[in-house]
Amino acid sequence: MKLKQLSLFLENRPGQLRAPLETLGGAGIDILTMTLADTAQFGILRFIVADPARARKALEAEGMIVSTTDVVPIQVDNRPGGLAAVLAAIESAGLGVEYMYDFAARATPDKAAIIFRFEDPDRALEALKSAGVRVLTSEELLGK
Amino acid sequence: MSAWNDPPGGFLPVSMPDYLPRPQLSAIQLQRLQSVVSRAYDRVPLFRSRLEERHLTPASIASLADIAKLPFTVKADLRDTYPFGLFASPMEEIVRLHASSGTTGKPIVVAYTQADLDVWSEVMVRSFAACGLHRGDVIQNAYGYGLFTGGLGAHYGAEALGATVIPISGGNTERQLMVIQDFGVTALCCTPSYFLHLLESARETKIDLSRLRVGVFGAEPWSDSMRDRIQADSGIRAHDIYGLSEIIGPGVGVECAHQHGLHIFEDHFYPEIIDPETGEVMPDGAEGELVLTTLSKQAMPMIRYRTRDVTSIMGEPCECGRTLRRIRRIGRRSDDMFIIRGVNVFPSQVETALLRVEGTLPHYQIVLTRDKGLDQMEVKVEVTPEVFSDEIRKLEAVQHNLEASIENILGLRVKVTLVQPRSLARSEGKAKRVTDLRNL
């Protein structure tokens, strides 16, 4: 199933990452995983929290611009070639990956969770299901 | 304009009006003012209705001081009557049109009869003569040829002077330098910042500029310290030339050999300094907004045109002997327009460009810098929820669309930088949109 990811715009200068993280910390919100995409000029912080609506509210109260995007968590075997096998299935389903990153908070020794961003998450879910790729539920991922 | 057998370097008869005794000059000015006011009253409906509102007629002008009774003309008048609404001549008598950037993407259009072009050439000849140029000089004209008045204005003036003209137009630094060196160019017309760029490139490529002795630089504000640097680095004499399309183009005023203020060709252009807030005329020496009246224009008389350029009139005589009063070098404007690479830019034009891309107006700031002698314009735009995306390429597309939209309106390549929301300074009342770091 789909997961809500939050994104934040960051200027490429010192101190820009600290402010939003302090805001989240002050609101008692734990970041489960995050990734920073950067260009020469700016960066985008993408992250996943247990309660995205509350996190978004806290950040917007500080004047930050937040966007919410559906992403798809996929289970990958934690072995050499595990990710390649999933990517092969994604490719044969005709799906393009916008970006992807590891889900850091998951502690299963033999399985990894990778967060995928597809252009059309709903179509991706359908295609992944019929390709036999294991999509994780938020309960499995966030433990609730 | 200058006779074939006038001695090179000698006094040119065409420059005679530069040295008229003041009483004679004033008499000529009054007679010309009265006739140009009559012409505009008879032929330009906007001007006539403004006079009628004030219960004035051309007969109300009995002395030069009476000019203060007349209403001002502003840039918006040219825009509102676009394209031909202020013309005082029928198209059969108009032989040239030029245009320059306006405030909303529409240009403003200016017109010339043959007599207007002759006046323009005359004041350009007198400008070049004041810079010490004459027949025998090889003048490279690197102002842009086209709708911009700089190129053709300097071109015909230099030809009328009897000099050899190289109509190279703007751009292509390598070719500019090759021609300067190989053709033995003695004088160059361009913007001062472009000359600094040429100087730097010449140094890198070991081009010989030693024959070059005079620069006629205008179309953008510059400073005495920049002149000092140019003169020390290149060994040329660098003269400031002033003009604007609405009045005629380049050749409204120029610096003589003493390089202390710009002589206004007062027999054709009547200068006043006003308080930009109240519109009151201020005495010589006081700083305010320069207002110009064309005393001899036919196709498009400009009565009390507010230039928005801030300066003061220097009433005291100049050591060069010219009786023409001078204005101090123009460093700033009374509105928020700025000039970059010879192009007039209003922040409202940038706003139009941003609106076209985003739909709503984001918070923005314009930063002007000078890098290697070339002016650079950066527009910092705060990211809005409407354009923000989690994907890098979509944000980069927004950035490129903003750059393209601005270039489309201004004809200038600028850099757009996306910045965090609320990161640009907010000011109370009118926002300060332009930060000029050029050290003019």
Interface residues (C-beta under 8 A of the other chain):
Chain A: Q5 S7 F9 L10 E11 Q16 A37 T39 Q41 F42 I44 R46 G63 M64 I65 S67 T69 E98 Y99 R117
Chain B: V383 T384 P385 F388 S389 D390 E391 I392 L395 E396 Q399 T417 L418 V419 Q420 P421 R422 S423
